[in-house]
């Protein structure tokens, strides 16, 4: 409510100024008689904390011209932030429909309307407007940023890659992580289609684009597991953990599966032992507990977990104990 009132106060002032200017320019008492009561009615709604009614009055009062465009844009943006997307769309469409609107102001209205469409979930319409802005070479950075959001919502990963490459020079950032993610998504699509060769090439690109990304290695490990190559999968999973130790809980189930297939769970226990007491997720302690249960017995597993919970108590660990 406070935000709305602060925005409406300058709108009210602009409306009053426009009404006075119109009356003076025309020298017409009739215009003054018709316009001034509406202005004061809007103020009355504002003072009585009825902002919705005040908005309707001020929008009707402000005709679209070069001096009121910014006010209309502010109102449309306000409507969108409040979730009243239909109102925002009407205001911005009304602006664009004005043939005499300067190109810069029309471009701003196109950008706002595209964001309205995004908020409404009309991604195809939003995409067309942002592409138009790109062709006009106006608000290109904002257009590309919003296009990237649209394409991600539509899961159009190829377009995401192209847009990210166009956007990167404008924001002075390589967008390496994002591009690696898009290559991984394309690899996922290739795997679903059974095209493992294409998926493998895409994952190599994902890894080369962002050398710090662990997702490509994890996916390559899944491919190795699917081909019963557990040794390669283990190597890839451990390399992922070397890059980011906090990723270990994510790969633990796959590590357990690989070592179990190789009948070498004790080796995994030795590997995991180094991660205990380093602030690592409780999943490490629980994984070792599971290994001890399978390779020894429940008594030994209970003893290990009891000692671990004494040193590093967690709710998950206590529940398992």
N, C-alpha and C positions, 0 to 999 in steps of 0.2 A: 504494500500500500504506500509506504513512504517513497519508494522508488518511483511509483506511478505519479504521485503528487509532485515530486521534484521535476519530473519531465513535463508534466502538464502545465506547470506555472509558466515556463517560457513559451509553450504552445499558446496559452491564453494571451500572453503579452503580444505574441506575433499576430494572433487573430485580431486583437484590438487595434494594433498598429495598422494592419492591412485594411481593416474596416474604416479607420479614420482616413487613411490615404485615399481609399476608393471614393469616399464621400467628398473629400477635398478636390480630387481630380475631376470628378464629374460635376461638382457643384450642385449636387442633386439632393434635396431634402428627403426625397422618397427613399433613396439608398440608405441614408442615415437612419430613417425611421424603421426600415426593415432589418438592417444589419445590427444596429446597436442593441436592441432587445435580445437578439440571439446571443450576442457576446456576453451580455450580463446574465442571461439564463445559464450559459455555460459556466461562468464564474460562480454562480449560485450553487450549481451542482458540485463544483469543485470544493467549495467551502463546506458544503453539507456532506462531504466525503462520499460522493456518488460519482466516482471517476468514470465508470462506464458510460453514464449519460453525458458527462462532460465531454468525453472523447467524441461521441457521436455529434454533438453540437459543433465542436471545433473543427472536425473534419468537414462537415457540411459548410462551415463558414469560410474555410480556407480553399479558395479556388487554386488550381494548379497553375503556377507561373514561375518564372525564374527565381522569384524571391521567396517562394514557399516550398520549393522542392525539398530542401533540407529538413523542413518541419515534417513533411509527409514521410520522408525516409526514417526520421527518428520515431514517428508514431508506428510505422510498419515494423521496425525493429523491436519496439516495445511490445507490440502485439505478439510477435513470434516468441519473445522470451517468456511471455506470460502463458504461452500455449494456445493462443487464439490465432491459429495459423490461417484460417479462412479470412479473417479480417486483414491480416498482413498481406495475404495474396491479393486481395481486392485492391488495397492501396497501391501496391507495387505494380499491378497490372494497369491500373488507372494512370500511373505515371508513364509507363512505357508506351501507352496508347497515344500520348501527346506527340504529334508530329514535330512541333517546334522545340521539343526538349533538346538542349545541347548534348553533344555526344558524351561528354564526361559524366553528366548527370544521368543520362540514359544507361551508361555502363554501370554506374553505381546502383541504379534501380534493378538492372538485370542481375547483378550479383546478389542483391537482397532477395529478389524473387527466387533465384536458384536455391538460396539457403532456406527460403520458405518451403519450397518443394521438397528439399531434403528432410526438413522437419516433419513434413506430411507423409514421407515415405514414397514420394513420387520421383524415384531416382532417374527414370528415363527423361522426364522433363527437365530436371535439374542438370543432368548431363548435357543436354542440348544447349542450355543457357551458358554453362561454363565453357563449352567448346566455342560458342559464339564469341565470348569474351576473349578467349585465346586468339581467335582469328582477328579480332579487333585490336589486339595487342594492348588491351587495357585491363588493369587488375589481374594480370596474368598469374602472379604468384598465388593470390587468393583463389583464383579459378582452378589452378593445378592442385592446390591443397585440398580443395573441396572435391575435385574429380577423383583424387586418390581415395577419399573417404567413400565416394559413390561406388567406385570400382571394387573396393574391399567389401562393401555391403552386397554387391552383386556377385562377388567371388570371381570377378574377371581378372585373373592374376596376370595375364599377358599385358592387359591394358595398365594394370598397376605398375608393372615393371617399366613400361614406356613412360608413364607419367612421372614416376620417381626419378628416372633419368633426366627428364626435362626440368623437374623441379629442383634437383640437387644444386645446379649452378646458381640458381636464384636465391637460395637460402644459405649458400656457402657451407653445405654439409653433404657428405657423400650418400647418406641414407643407406649405409652398408647393411645394417641389421634388417631394415625393412625389405631391401632387395633380396637378401638371403632368404628371408621368410617367404617371399613371393616365389622364388625358385623352388623352395621346399613344397609349397602348395601345388605347384605345377607337377612336381615329382609325385606327389600323392595322387594327383589325377591320372598320371601315367601308370602308376602301380595298379590303380583300380581297373584300368583298361588292360592290364596284363603286359604292358610295355616296359619291361624291366631295363632294357638297354637305354631307352630314353630317360627313364627315371634316374639311372646311374649317372648319366651325363649331366642332368639337371642338378643333382646333388653335389657333383664336383664343382659346378658353377656356384652353387650356394656357398660351398666351403671357401672358394677362392674370393668371392665378393666380400665376405666377412670372416676373417680368419679366427675370430673369437667366438663365433657361433658354434654351439654344441648340437643344435638340432640336426644338421646334415649328417653328423657322425652317428647320431642315435638312429636315424632313418636307414643309413647304410648298414648299421648293425642288424636292424630288423630284416633287411634284405638278405644278409648273410645267414641269419637264423632260418629264414624261409628256405634257404638252399642247404640247410644242415651243416653249415660251416661255422660251428660254434667258436672255434679258436679265433677266427677273424672277427667274429662278433664281439668276443671278449676284449680283443685288442682295441677295437673301435670304441667300445663302451668305456674302457679305462682311459683312453686318450681324451674322451669327452670330459671325464672327471678331472683329468690333469688340467684341462682348460678352465674348468669351473667346478671346484670341489663341492659347492652347494647344489650341484646337479645330481649328486650321487643318489639321493632318495628317488629321483625320477627313473634312474636306470637300474636300481636294485632288483626289481622283479625280473628284468631280462638277464641280469648277471646270475641270479639264483637259477633261472631256467637253464642257462648255458652250462654252468658248472654242474648242475644236476644231471644234464644229459651226458656230460663227460665223466660222471661219477667221481667228481673231484671237489666236493663241497668243503673239505678241510682247507684246501688252497684258498677258497674264497674267504673262509674265516680268518686266515692269516692276513689277507689283503684288507679286510674290513677292520681288523683290530687296531690299525693305525689311526682310524677315524674316530675312535671312542675318546670322549673327553675333550673334543675340540669344538664343542658347541654345535656338533652335527645333529641332524634330525634324529629323533628317537627311533626312526625306521632302521638305523644301523644296528642298534642294540637288539631290536626285535628280530632282525634278520639273523644275527648271530645266535639268538635264542632258538630260532627255527632250525638253524644248522646243527646246533648241539642236540636238539631233540631228535633229529633224523640220524645223526652219526653216533650219538651216545645214548642218552635216555632222558626222561622228563625230570628226574631228580637233579641231574647235572645242569639241565637248562634252567630249572627253578633256582638253583644256587647261583648261577651266573647272573640271572636277571635280578634276583634279590640284592646282590652286591651292587649291581649297576644302578638300581633305583635308590639305594642308600647314598651313592655318590652323586647321582644326577637324577633326582626324582621328576617324573613326568606323569601326567594323567593317563596317557596311552600305555606307558610301561606298567603302571600300577594296576590298570585294568587287566592287562595281559597276565600279570603275575597272579 
